[in-house]
Amino acid sequence: MSLVNVAVAVTDDAQDRIYEVAAACRALGLVHRATLALVGVLTGSMESADLAKLRAVPGVLAVEVEYRWFRSGVTAMRTRCRGRAN
C-alpha cells in the first residue's frame, strides 16, 4: 500500500457539520492534518487502497490526491480530482 496526501472537498450542505465529516473520515483511516472550514476542505493522508471509503462518506463531494514523481532531480507535483457522481 501507498500513503498519499489528500484534500477532501465537503459539499455545501455539509459545511455546517464539517467537523462531523472529518470525524467520519478519520474513522475510516484518514490521518487528518487540517480543517479549512471557510472553504470546506479537509487535508491529510490515507492509504491509496482505501480512498474509495472516503468518497462514500456522506457530505464528501470529492477527494483530490497529490501524486509526486521525480524528473531530472526536480520534484514535480500533480493533482488529480476524483469526485463521485451524484
Beta strands, then each sheet from edge to edge (+ up, - down):
strand 1: 3-10
strand 2: 31-36
strand 3: 41-47
strand 4: 60-71
strand 5: 74-83
sheet 1: 2+ 3- 1+ 4- 5+
end
